[in-house]
Amino acid sequence: MTTRRDRSGARARAAGLAAFAVWVFFLSASGTGRSLRESVPADTGGTSCEIRLLALGDVNLGRRVGQVILSGDTLYPFARVADTLHRYDVVFANLESPISDQQGRTEDPRNNMIFTAPPAAAQSLKRGGVGVVSDANNHALDFGVSARNQTIRYLETAGIAHCGTADRKSDIYRPAVMTVKGIRLAFFAVTDLMNGSGLEWRDLVAPADTGRLLPVIRALRDTTDLVVVSFHGGVEYAREASARTREFARQVLAGGADIVLGHHPHMPYGIEADGKKVAVHSLGNFVFMQPGRYWTRYSFALAFDIVRDAKGTRIRSLHALPLRAGFQPEFLPGGEDADSIRDRVRHLSSRDVQEYLTW
């Protein structure tokens, strides 16, 4: 499985190559010839700032994981990765399950595709090192509007920033904004999909509507160093990103975002760039058990080294961490599976990304 290649990926990689060349030119335009891996000396009188952002894939704290959390082991889903996550300044994840009190239930007894995490799951995120989550995805309304409202309350009580839903319709595009070590970040989250809820969900969860999203990004662009958009969409288990996924990323990056993080396919995809900006079309699974396919069990997290100095704010380097997804994900130090993940991501990424992405 790890050596199969899709012919259709060649066209996407060729397009990504041209786009990424612009990014490389931008980073070396000062004439220094430095690559993304090299530090850029700051000329700001000692006021340069640097942070590390780690982006994770889908996190489902319901079903069996939720039952373990209910038993009192709130660290369980992050027990093997918490030490690593806590080394980063900001850790982002797609929270694939609402967080609500369902009297001990963590999934619908009639349909295990409908699930929720218990209230203590918010503390699981906190203990695990996750600081900001997207709650805009197709499971956001699995247990109705009440569960969505509880999700917001439990996250905020635990001190977990969130984006993609809000108590009021007018606020669903409100970003999670934070300043970390002098760098101001704004996180948005939107979804193209919703499980059948019988509700007009677009007033409850932020839809992937650029007509509504981009004006909000533009309104804060001048006061924010870095804008991150989480996009929940595409086709589950498809081998590579859909045309819709690529087009949405292109529009959002052109419209003011710096990073687009893809979710929902449950498979790891490649990395592309538009000028100095980055799109990760799917980060695959993290805390999510789907044993039926190889690529639902293996993926990667992506670390961004972000610097702000006299030259402005930029992504200086990218570093991927191969991982095994499941009830208790773990990062892989090496071996055949780690090599397979690296080969797949390289195959689906533009060629120049491969030159500046470390593992």
C-alpha positions as CSV (number, residue, x, y, z in Angstrom):
1,M,0.0,0.0,0.0
2,T,2.8,2.4,0.8
3,T,4.3,2.3,-2.7
4,R,1.1,2.9,-4.7
5,R,0.9,6.2,-6.6
6,D,-2.0,8.1,-8.2
7,R,-1.3,9.5,-11.6
8,S,-3.7,12.4,-10.9
9,G,-1.4,13.7,-8.2
10,A,1.2,14.7,-10.7
11,R,-0.9,17.6,-12.0
12,A,-1.6,18.9,-8.5
13,R,2.2,18.6,-7.6
14,A,3.1,20.6,-10.7
15,A,0.7,23.4,-9.8
16,G,2.0,23.4,-6.2
17,L,5.6,23.6,-7.4
18,A,5.0,26.9,-9.2
19,A,3.2,28.3,-6.3
20,F,5.8,27.3,-3.8
21,A,8.6,28.8,-5.8
22,V,7.0,32.2,-5.1
23,W,7.2,31.4,-1.4
24,V,10.9,30.4,-1.6
25,F,11.6,33.6,-3.5
26,F,9.9,35.7,-0.8
27,L,11.9,34.1,1.9
28,S,15.2,34.7,0.1
29,A,14.4,38.1,-1.4
30,S,16.7,39.9,1.0
31,G,19.6,38.4,-0.9
32,T,20.9,36.3,2.0
33,G,20.1,33.0,0.3
34,R,18.8,31.5,3.5
35,S,16.5,28.6,3.4
36,L,13.4,28.0,5.6
37,R,15.6,26.0,7.9
38,E,17.9,28.8,8.8
39,S,17.3,31.5,11.3
40,V,16.9,35.1,10.1
41,P,18.8,37.6,12.3
42,A,16.4,40.2,13.7
43,D,17.1,43.9,13.5
44,T,14.5,45.1,15.9
45,G,16.5,46.3,18.8
46,G,15.9,43.1,20.8
47,T,12.1,42.9,20.0
48,S,12.0,39.9,17.7
49,C,9.5,37.2,18.7
50,E,9.4,33.5,17.9
51,I,6.8,30.8,18.6
52,R,6.1,27.2,17.7
53,L,2.6,26.2,16.6
54,L,1.7,22.5,16.4
55,A,-1.3,21.5,14.3
56,L,-3.0,18.1,14.9
57,G,-5.7,16.2,13.1
58,D,-9.1,14.9,14.2
59,V,-9.7,14.3,17.9
60,N,-12.7,12.2,19.0
61,L,-13.1,12.1,22.7
62,G,-16.4,10.2,22.6
63,R,-17.2,6.5,22.2
64,R,-14.7,4.3,24.0
65,V,-12.3,7.1,24.8
66,G,-15.2,8.9,26.4
67,Q,-16.0,6.0,28.6
68,V,-12.4,5.9,29.9
69,I,-12.6,9.6,30.6
70,L,-15.8,9.0,32.5
71,S,-14.0,6.4,34.6
72,G,-11.6,9.2,35.8
73,D,-8.6,8.9,33.5
74,T,-8.8,12.3,31.9
75,L,-5.2,12.0,30.5
76,Y,-5.9,8.7,28.8
77,P,-6.2,10.0,25.1
78,F,-3.0,12.1,25.4
79,A,-1.0,10.0,27.8
80,R,1.6,9.1,25.1
81,V,1.9,12.5,23.5
82,A,1.4,15.1,26.3
83,D,5.1,15.6,27.0
84,T,5.6,16.5,23.4
85,L,2.6,18.7,23.0
86,H,3.5,20.7,26.1
87,R,6.8,21.7,24.4
88,Y,4.9,23.8,21.9
89,D,3.7,27.4,22.5
90,V,0.3,26.7,20.8
91,V,-1.3,23.4,20.0
92,F,-4.4,23.3,17.7
93,A,-6.7,20.3,17.0
94,N,-10.0,19.6,15.3
95,L,-12.4,18.6,18.0
96,E,-14.5,16.0,16.2
97,S,-16.8,15.3,19.1
98,P,-19.1,17.7,21.0
99,I,-18.6,17.8,24.7
100,S,-21.9,17.3,26.6
101,D,-23.5,15.5,29.6
102,Q,-25.6,12.6,28.3
103,Q,-25.9,10.7,31.6
104,G,-23.0,8.5,30.9
105,R,-23.6,7.9,27.1
106,T,-20.7,8.7,24.7
107,E,-22.5,7.5,21.6
108,D,-26.0,7.0,20.3
109,P,-27.1,3.4,21.1
110,R,-28.7,3.2,17.7
111,N,-25.9,4.8,15.6
112,N,-22.3,4.8,16.6
113,M,-21.6,7.5,14.0
114,I,-23.3,9.9,16.5
115,F,-21.2,10.5,19.5
116,T,-20.2,13.0,22.2
117,A,-17.4,13.4,24.7
118,P,-18.3,13.7,28.4
119,P,-17.8,17.0,30.3
120,A,-14.4,16.0,31.7
121,A,-13.1,15.8,28.1
122,A,-12.4,19.5,28.3
123,Q,-9.9,18.8,31.0
124,S,-8.4,16.0,28.9
125,L,-7.6,18.6,26.3
126,K,-6.1,20.9,28.9
127,R,-4.0,18.2,30.5
128,G,-2.9,16.9,27.1
129,G,-1.5,20.3,26.1
130,V,-4.1,21.3,23.5
131,G,-4.9,25.0,23.7
132,V,-7.2,25.8,20.8
133,V,-9.7,23.7,18.9
134,S,-12.1,23.9,16.0
135,D,-15.6,22.9,16.9
136,A,-16.9,23.4,13.3
137,N,-17.3,20.0,11.7
138,N,-20.0,17.5,10.7
139,H,-20.3,16.1,14.3
140,A,-20.9,19.5,16.0
141,L,-24.6,19.0,16.3
142,D,-24.6,15.2,16.9
143,F,-26.5,15.6,20.1
144,G,-28.3,18.8,19.1
145,V,-28.1,22.5,19.9
146,S,-27.9,21.9,23.7
147,A,-24.8,19.7,23.3
148,R,-23.2,22.4,21.1
149,N,-23.9,25.0,23.8
150,Q,-22.5,22.7,26.5
151,T,-19.4,22.2,24.3
152,I,-18.8,26.0,24.3
153,R,-19.3,26.2,28.1
154,Y,-17.0,23.3,29.0
155,L,-14.2,24.5,26.7
156,E,-14.3,28.0,28.0
157,T,-14.4,26.8,31.6
158,A,-11.3,24.7,31.0
159,G,-9.5,27.6,29.3
160,I,-9.5,26.0,25.9
161,A,-9.9,28.6,23.1
162,H,-12.3,27.5,20.3
163,C,-13.6,28.7,17.0
164,G,-16.4,27.8,14.6
165,T,-19.4,28.0,16.9
166,A,-20.8,30.6,19.2
167,D,-23.8,31.3,21.4
168,R,-25.2,33.8,19.0
169,K,-25.6,33.5,15.2
170,S,-23.8,36.8,14.6
171,D,-20.7,35.4,16.3
172,I,-20.1,32.1,14.6
173,Y,-17.3,33.5,12.6
174,R,-15.7,35.1,15.6
175,P,-12.1,33.9,15.8
176,A,-10.1,32.6,18.7
177,V,-7.6,35.4,19.2
178,M,-4.5,35.1,21.4
179,T,-1.2,36.8,21.8
180,V,1.7,34.4,22.5
181,K,5.2,35.7,23.2
182,G,4.3,38.9,21.5
183,I,2.8,37.3,18.4
184,R,-0.9,37.8,17.8
185,L,-2.8,34.9,16.3
186,A,-6.3,34.5,15.1
187,F,-7.9,31.1,14.5
188,F,-11.0,30.6,12.4
189,A,-12.9,27.3,11.7
190,V,-15.5,26.4,9.1
191,T,-17.2,23.3,7.8
192,D,-18.6,22.2,4.4
193,L,-20.5,19.4,6.0
194,M,-23.0,18.5,8.7
195,N,-24.6,15.3,9.8
196,G,-28.3,15.1,9.3
197,S,-29.7,17.1,12.2
198,G,-33.0,18.4,10.9
199,L,-31.7,21.9,11.7
200,E,-30.6,24.9,9.7
201,W,-27.1,24.3,10.8
202,R,-25.5,27.3,9.0
203,D,-26.9,29.6,11.7
204,L,-25.3,27.4,14.4
205,V,-21.9,26.3,13.0
206,A,-19.8,28.4,10.7
207,P,-20.2,27.2,7.1
208,A,-17.3,27.3,4.6
209,D,-18.7,30.4,2.9
210,T,-15.9,32.8,1.8
211,G,-18.5,35.5,1.3
212,R,-19.0,35.5,5.1
213,L,-15.6,34.5,6.2
214,L,-13.2,36.7,4.2
215,P,-14.7,40.1,5.3
216,V,-14.0,39.1,9.0
217,I,-10.5,38.1,8.1
218,R,-9.9,41.4,6.3
219,A,-11.3,43.3,9.3
220,L,-8.6,42.1,11.7
221,R,-5.8,41.5,9.2
222,D,-3.9,44.7,10.0
223,T,-4.0,44.0,13.8
224,T,-3.1,40.3,13.6
225,D,0.3,38.7,12.9
226,L,-0.9,35.3,11.7
227,V,-4.4,34.1,10.6
228,V,-5.1,30.3,10.7
229,V,-8.3,28.8,9.1
230,S,-9.4,25.3,9.8
231,F,-11.4,23.8,6.9
232,H,-13.6,20.7,7.5
233,G,-14.5,19.3,4.1
234,G,-13.5,17.1,1.2
235,V,-14.3,13.4,0.7
236,E,-13.8,10.9,3.4
237,Y,-11.1,8.3,2.6
238,A,-10.2,9.8,-0.8
239,R,-6.6,9.3,-1.6
240,E,-5.9,13.0,-2.2
241,A,-7.5,16.5,-1.8
242,S,-10.6,17.3,-3.7
243,A,-10.8,20.2,-6.2
244,R,-13.2,21.9,-3.7
245,T,-10.7,21.6,-0.9
246,R,-7.8,23.0,-3.0
247,E,-10.0,25.9,-4.3
248,F,-11.2,26.9,-0.9
249,A,-7.6,27.0,0.4
250,R,-6.6,29.1,-2.6
251,Q,-9.3,31.6,-2.0
252,V,-8.8,31.9,1.7
253,L,-5.0,32.3,1.4
254,A,-5.5,34.9,-1.3
255,G,-8.1,36.6,1.0
256,G,-5.8,37.2,3.9
257,A,-5.2,33.9,5.8
258,D,-1.7,32.6,6.3
259,I,-2.3,28.9,7.1
260,V,-5.2,26.6,6.1
261,L,-5.5,23.3,8.0
262,G,-7.6,20.6,6.4
263,H,-9.8,18.0,8.2
264,H,-12.5,15.4,7.6
265,P,-11.0,12.9,5.1
266,H,-9.3,11.0,7.9
267,M,-6.3,10.5,5.6
268,P,-3.0,12.4,5.6
269,Y,-2.6,14.6,2.5
270,G,0.1,16.8,1.1
271,I,1.3,20.4,1.8
272,E,1.1,23.2,-0.7
273,A,1.9,26.9,-0.7
274,D,0.6,30.1,-2.2
275,G,3.4,32.6,-2.0
276,K,4.5,32.8,1.6
277,K,1.5,30.9,2.9
278,V,0.8,27.2,3.6
279,A,-2.2,24.9,3.1
280,V,-2.2,21.4,4.7
281,H,-5.1,19.7,2.9
282,S,-5.7,17.0,5.6
283,L,-3.9,16.2,8.8
284,G,-5.7,12.9,9.1
285,N,-6.6,11.3,12.4
286,F,-5.1,11.9,15.8
287,V,-7.2,10.7,18.7
288,F,-9.5,8.6,16.4
289,M,-9.7,4.8,16.1
290,Q,-10.5,3.7,12.5
291,P,-8.6,0.4,12.1
292,G,-10.1,-0.6,8.7
293,R,-7.6,1.3,6.6
294,Y,-3.9,1.8,6.8
295,W,-4.0,5.6,6.2
296,T,-6.7,6.2,8.9
297,R,-4.2,4.7,11.4
298,Y,-1.1,6.7,10.4
299,S,-0.7,10.4,9.8
300,F,1.4,13.4,11.0
301,A,1.3,16.5,13.0
302,L,2.8,19.7,11.5
303,A,4.9,22.2,13.5
304,F,5.3,25.8,12.3
305,D,8.2,27.9,13.4
306,I,6.9,31.4,13.3
307,V,9.0,34.5,13.7
308,R,8.3,38.2,13.8
309,D,11.0,40.8,13.4
310,A,11.8,43.9,11.4
311,K,11.1,42.0,8.2
312,G,7.5,41.2,9.4
313,T,5.9,37.9,10.5
314,R,6.6,34.8,8.5
315,I,6.7,31.0,8.7
316,R,10.4,30.2,9.0
317,S,10.3,26.4,8.9
318,L,8.0,23.4,8.9
319,H,8.6,20.2,10.7
320,A,6.4,17.1,10.5
321,L,6.0,14.5,13.2
322,P,4.8,11.1,12.0
323,L,2.3,9.4,14.3
324,R,0.1,6.4,14.9
325,A,-3.5,7.5,15.4
326,G,-6.0,5.7,17.7
327,F,-7.4,5.8,21.2
328,Q,-4.0,6.8,22.4
329,P,-2.0,8.3,19.6
330,E,1.8,8.2,19.7
331,F,4.6,9.9,17.7
332,L,6.8,7.5,15.8
333,P,10.6,8.0,16.2
334,G,11.4,6.1,13.0
335,G,10.9,2.8,11.3
336,E,8.9,1.5,8.4
337,D,5.6,3.2,9.3
338,A,7.3,6.6,9.8
339,D,9.0,6.2,6.5
340,S,5.7,5.3,4.8
341,I,4.1,8.5,6.2
342,R,7.0,10.6,5.1
343,D,6.9,9.1,1.6
344,R,3.2,9.6,1.2
345,V,3.2,13.3,2.3
346,R,6.2,14.0,0.1
347,H,4.5,12.4,-2.8
348,L,1.4,14.5,-2.4
349,S,3.2,17.8,-1.7
350,S,4.8,20.2,-4.1
351,R,8.5,19.4,-4.7
352,D,9.9,22.6,-3.1
353,V,7.9,21.9,0.1
354,Q,9.9,18.7,0.4
355,E,13.2,20.7,0.3
356,Y,12.1,22.9,3.3
357,L,10.0,20.4,5.3
358,T,12.0,18.4,7.9
359,W,11.0,15.2,9.7
